[in-house]
Structure formats: C-alpha cells, structure tokens
Amino acid sequence: MDFELDAEHRMFRDSMRSFVDREIRPVAREWEQSGRYPTEIVETMGELGLFGLTIPESHGGLGADLVTLAIAFEEIARGWMGIAGILGSHTLACKMIADHGTDDQKAKYLADLATGRRRTCIALTEPDAGSDLQAITTRAERDGDEYVINGTKMWITNARFADPMPVLAKTDPTVEPRHRGMSVLLVEAGTPGLEVLRDIPKLGYKGPESCEVVLRDVRVPSANLLGGVEGRGMVQVLSALEVGRINVAARAVGVAQAAYDYARDYSGERRAFGQPISGFQAVQHKLADMATGVQAARLLTWWAASRADAGGRADTETGMAKLFASELALTAALDSMRIHGGYGYSTEFEVERLYRDAPLMAIGEGTSDILRGVIARSLLAGWSGD
C-alpha cells in the first residue's frame, strides 16, 4: 500500500499550488464580491493546458489520470471554488466526448477544447428534473438529416461560453425503461433558437455563470448526435458523472483545507484572556477534527480516482468520496467561522465565502441523500471494497 503521491503527481501539485497562490488567491475575495468574471484566470488555465485534462494526448490534451484531475480541482478550490466550477463542467463534457464521440466529433472539437479556444458544458438539469434525469422533458425529434430540439435547461455552468453545448434530450419518449430513449446532442454556439436567458442569482459559487437555457426549434445535424446512435445518452452521461463526482469531492477537499488553514492561522493570532485562542482546548479539538477530516477526505478521493482509473464502474467509490468530502466541507466551513468568531461573519475575511460555497458540494453531482442510496444499494448487492 502506498498512500503517497508519486514524483510526477507531486510536481503537478506544486505547480498548481504556485499558480493558485500567485493568480487566484490574491484576487478571489474582491472579484467574487464584485461579480467580476475571472477572464485573466481562465486565460492562464488555457495556457497551462488545464482545459485538456480529460482529453487524450492524441487530440492535444494532457490525457491526465483522475488522481491528477483531483489534485487540480483541490488546489483551485482551495483558492476559489468558483474557478474550479468553470473547469469542472468543461472537463466532464470533454471526457464524455472523448469516450463516446464519433471519430469525426472528436476530430472536430477536442483539439480546440483542449486549448480553451472552445469551451463547453453539460446541459442536464431542468426546472422539474434535477436528480431524476429520466424525468426530463426536453425533446429532440428527427427531421430528415436533422434533430429539432425543444426544452429548457437550468443551472448550466459555462452556458454563455459553450461551443458545443452537449444537451441531454429524449429522442424516444415512449420507450421503456425511459433511459433507453435518451440521447445527447452537441449544439453549437449561435445555432438559431438556442438562447441563454439569464444568470441565476446564487448564495455562493460566484465567478462562473449558472444559466437558464431555452431551446426553441433548435436544429442540429444528425452528425451531432453523440456517438452516432440514439438511446445511449443516459449511459454516456452517467459515465461522465463518475468523473464529476471526483471533481466535486476534490473541490470539497479544497474548501475544507482552506477553512482549516484560515482557522489554524487565525487561532494563533487572535488573543483572548491573555493568550492565543489556539491555547484553548475547545479550539484545539476543532482544529484536530478539521485536519483529520481533510486528510481522510483527500485519501478517499484519491482512492476513488485510482479505482476509476483502473477501469470498470466506480460509482460506489466515487459516491463515497463525494458524500464524505462534501459533508466535511460544510462542517469545516462552519467550524472555521466559529473559530473566527464575529470576524468569520464579515465579508472582509475569506471564511464567509467558504461558508457560502460549501453547500453546493452537497447538492451538485448527486445530493448527499441520493448518494447514500447509491452506496447502500451497492452494499446490499455485495460490494465489499476489495
């Protein structure tokens, strides 16, 4: 058993940490509070090749393993979780195209997606369909050599920059089970009828836009059907969501690590009753719990990533990592705020941003309760972790 990163992973982590400390942390609070889009950070991520994390080297990407992906998302989220969101939706969609796209689709999109010249997202959620994706109502009807798409999508990160936008739709709403009638269509920017209506206001997760998207009689060529065969959309999406859970788990670790770092540093500086508050047992216990939880979540996330890298299904492992890490981020952010006292509630300190960002991790890519059900079904079916 080896619980340490190898030399290549450590070198990558060090370069990511340097980038975050230099480019993201100094501006995160000001830009987040002003609602400024992080254009310069996005450009630098493109220069570093981060948009090509899940794209094979043969198409100009990094072809990184999922442990590398987890390291990238942890380090970025440690600086500003919203930035990780910009990269998250993109890498998930790129993985889906790389794994399931036709040769022509890969040749057309992946090279530009790897550099950030193109960016992408994944349009799944609808106003009345979140965790239950089989309940979507977006339709894609075949009309000669085209599909005509009608529907509404919600909470779509990167929607204003996506080209193409993978859209999950029902190509056969009558088939049972319902997932066999679902497909993914690649909708290019500027296609008539595709409209990004608004940026949805959010408690946290500032930086990237989360949009409402309407598709009215949007016509796309049949060549833009992901994989070229109808009815495979749900399988394609679920395989990508395994990667999504690793990225969200890693983001949660980054938020929890930042919460711990700020709490530890502040507790050594803040004095009460003639001594630093780090001298009080109640504070020490919180710091001990936070540090232990962060390390446990990190190792669980790396383990899940390595299991997914080994091939085969890893929905149980990624579900465990995402569940544990996201719940940890919530408690760590709150405990850090408690250690800061009144200052933790002030927008002049970083901690309140962590407190607002943390809940998203327990909601996105499968809520904690949904994941508990996924894990439990796997356990009852005989999963043992061997």
N, C-alpha and C positions, 0 to 999 in steps of 0.2 A: 504494500500500500504506500502511495506517495501523495501526501496532501499539500505538496509544494508546487508552485508553478515552475515549468522548465525555463531555461535561459531565454528562449525566444519570447515566451509569454511575459516574462519579467521585463524584458526590453520594451515590448509593446506597452505594458502597463506604465512604465516610466515615461515613455514618450507621450502617452495620453495624459498622464498626470501633469506633465510640464505644459502641455497645450491648454489644459483646463485652468491651471493656476495662472497662466500668462494671459489667456484670451477671454476666458469666461467668468471666473470668479470676480475679477475687479469691476465688471460692469453689470453683473446679474441683478443686483437689487435695484439699481437705478433704471435699467432698461425694462425690467419686469414691472416696476411700479408705473412707468410712463406708458407702457403698452407698445414700446418701440420694437419693431421686428428686427431680429438679430442677423441682419444681412451679412455683415462682415464675418461673423462666426460661421455662418453657413458656407460662405465662400472659402474660408480656411479649411473647413471639413472636406470640401471638394478637393482642395489642393492636397490634402493628406490622404485622399483615396478612401475616406470613410464611407462614402455613398456606395462603394463597391464591395463592402464587407461580405455580402452573401452572394456575390456574382463570381462565377468561375474565372480563373486567370485567362482561360481561352477566350473570354469575352471582355477582357480588360479590367476585371475586378481583382480583389485581393484573394478571393477563394478562401476566406478565413474559416477556421473551425469555430464551433459555437462557444467554446471557452474564451476565445479571443473576442467574440461578439459580446459576451457577458462582461469581460473586463472593460471594453469600450463604453458600454452603457452605464456600468457602475461609476466609472471615473467622470463621465459627462454629467450624470445626475448628481454626483457629489458637488459639482459646481452650480448647475442649474437644470433641474429636471425637465423643464420645458424644452430645452435644446435636444435632450435625448428623445423627446417625442417627435421632433422633426425628422430625426434619423430613423426612429423606430418603425413608423408606418412605411417608410421608403424601403428599408431592408426587408421587411416582411413581404411586401409586394414583389420585390426583386427576387426573393427566394422562390416565390410561387411561380413567377415567370420562368426562372432558370430551371426549376424542377419539372414544370408541367407544360411550358410553352412549346409550340412547334419550332422547328429549325428556323423558319422564316421569322417568327415572332422574336426569337432570341437574337437573330442577326439584326433585326430592325431596331430593337430597343435597348438591349443590355449594355452595349458599349457606351452609349450616351448616358444611361442611368448610372453606370459605374463612375463616371467623372462628375456627375451632378449637373451636366448640361441639360439633361432631362431629370425630372424628379417625379415621384409617384406616390400613391397612397393605396388604401384599400377601402372600398365603399361597401360596407356590410350592413351596419345598423340602420334601422328605420324608426319613424316615430312610434310605431306599435310593435316593433320587433327588435329586441336587444339580445338577451341571452338565448332566446328561442329563434335562431336564424331560419328554421324551417317555416316560420310564420311570416316571412317577408311577402310583400305584395307586389314588388317591382316585377314587371313582366318584360320579356323580350320575345317578340313574335317574329318568326321567319317570314320574309317577304322577298322571294327570289334569292338574290345573292347578298341580301342584307338582313340584319335584325333591326326591329323597331322597338326601342326601349321606352317604357313609361314607368315612372315611380319617383319616390322621394327618399333620400338618404339623410341621416343625421349624424352629428358628431364626427365629421370626416376631417381628420388632420391632414394637412398639406393639400386640401382640395383646390385652393387657388393656384397652386403651382404644379399640379399633377398633369403629366403628359407622358404616358396614358394614365387614365384612371380605371383600374380594374373594378367592375361593378358586378356584384352578385345579383342574379335575377332568375326568375322562373321561366324556363323555356318550355316546360310542360307542366302546367298547374294541376293536371288531372291524375298524374301517375302516383302510385303508392308503392313503397313509402315515399313521402314528399321529397326527401333529399335527392332522389333519383331524377327529379325534374328540374334541378337547379344547375345553372351554368355561370361561368364568369366571362364577361365581355370586356375587352380593352377599348375604352372610349378615349379618343384623342382630344386634347385641348382645342377649343374653338369649334367643335362639332355643333352644328345648329341644333337648338333645343336643350343643350346642356347649360345649366345656369347655376352658379353658386350664389345663393340668395343673401346669406348673412353669416357673420361670425357670431357664434353663440356665446353670450357672456358666461364667464366661469369664475368660481371661487378661487381656484388656483390654476396650475398648468398654463401659465401665461407664456407668451413667446410665440408658439405655433398657433395658427388659427384652427378652430374646430367649427366646421361649417354645416349649414343645411344646403343640400344639393338637390335640385329638381331636374328630372329628365322628362321632357315632353316630346314625344315622337322623335327621339334621337335615333338616327340611322347610322349603323356601323356596318362595315363589310363583314361577310361571314368569315373572312380570313382572320378577323379579330376575336373569334371565339377561342378562348384559351385552351390550347391542346387540340383544337380542331374537332372535338367530339362533344356533343351535348350530354348533359346529365352528370358530369363529373365535377361540377363546381363545388359541391359541399366537401368532397374528398380533398380537392385542391386547397380549399380554404382551411380545413381542419389541420392539414399537414403544415400549413404556414403558421397557424396559431400556436403550434408547439414551439416554434421559434419565437413567436410573440410573447409567450409566457416566460421564456428565458430572458428576453429583453426587459420585460416588466419586472421580473424578480430582481434582475441586476439593477434596474433603476431604483427599486425599493431599498436594496442594499446601499446604494449610493446616498440616498436621502437619509437613511438611518446612520450611516457613517458620518455624514456631515452634522447631523443632530448631536451625535456623541462628541465629535471634535469640538463643536462650539460649546457644549456643556462642560467638557473637561477643561477647556481653556478658561472659560468664564469663572468656573468654580475656583480656579487658582488665583484669579484676580480680585474677585469680589470678597470683601471682608465684612464680617458681622461678629459682634461680641468679641472683637479684638483678634480675630483670626480669619484666614481664608475659609470660605464655606466648604471647601474640599476637605477640611478637617472634621466635619460633622459626619457621623455615621450614616445618617439618612441620605445625605448626598452621595457618600461613597457607595452605598448599596445601589442607588440608581445608576451610577456610572458603571459599576460591576455588571449589573444586569444588561445594560445597554451594550457594553463591549462584548459580553458573552453572546448576546443575541446576534450582533452584527457578524461575528465570526462564524457562528453556526449557520446563519442565512447565506453567507458568502460560500461556505463549503458546500452547502446543499445545492446552491445554484450552479457551482462548478461541476458537482456530481451529476446533476440533471443534464447539463450541457454535454458532458462527456458521454453520458448514456445515449443522448440523441445523436452525437457524432458517430457512435458505434453502429448506427443503423437500426432500422426497425422502429416500432412505436415506442414513444417515451412520454405518453400523455400523463401517466401516473407520476413519474418522476418530475416532469416539468410542472404539473399541477401542485405537487408537494412544495416545490421550491417557491413557486409564485404565491401560494397560500401563506407559507410561513414568513417569507420576506415581506410581503405586503402588510401583514398584520403587525410585524415588527416595526415597520416604518411608522405606522400610526402611533404605537406606544412610545417609540423612541422620540418622535417629534414632540409628543405631549410631555414626556419626562424632561426633555431638554428645555421646553418652555417653562416648566415648573422650577427647574434649577435656576433659570434666568430671572424668575420672579416677574415683577412688573415689566422689566425690560424685554422679556420674551414676548410680550404682547404688543410691543412697539414696532412700527414699520421701519424704525431706524436700525433694527437688528435683523439678522438673516433668519432667525429662528421662526418667526411668524410665517415666512414664505414656506418653509419646510412643513409647518403645520397645515398650511393650505394645500400643498402639493401632495402630501401623503395619502389622503383618502382616494385619490384616483387609482392608485395601485391596487386597492382592494376592490375596485369596480371594473376597471378595464381588463380586457383579455380574459374574461370569465370572472364573475364575482366570487368572493370567498365561499359563499354558500354553494354556488354551482360547483366549484372545485372540490369542496368537501364531498359532494355527491359523486363526482367523477372518481375521486380517490376511493371512497367507500365501495363503489361498485367493483372496482378493480381488486380491492382487498377480498371481497366476498367471492370473487371469481377465482381466487387462488394466488394473487400476486404476493410475492414474499420479499422482493428486493434483491434476490440472489443474482 
